[in-house]
Amino acid sequence: MCIITKPFFIKRVLPVIGGALLGYAYYYFIGCNSGTCPITSNPYVSVAYGASIGAILAVPSKKKKKEEKDEYPD
């Protein structure tokens, strides 16, 4: 039985990979050369930060409850 399916990959794994790529792009294009910026001065930290933001966005939120019907209609 395979747990990793196409919807799982698209909804959970792809945002983490995308966040990591955006984190590296942020380091590369905007980064801090002086080394005083804790996130953007190191590419590994930048990628980890981006991946964690992607993971936070990939976690499903609470499911909405279906509208309950009245037991005693008017």
PEQUI-V28537 format. One line per field, one symbol per residue. ss: DSSP state (@ for helix, = for strand, . for the rest). Layout:
ss->???
This chain:
ss->.....@@@@@@@@@@@@@@@@@@@@@@@@@............@@@@@@@@@@@@@@@@................
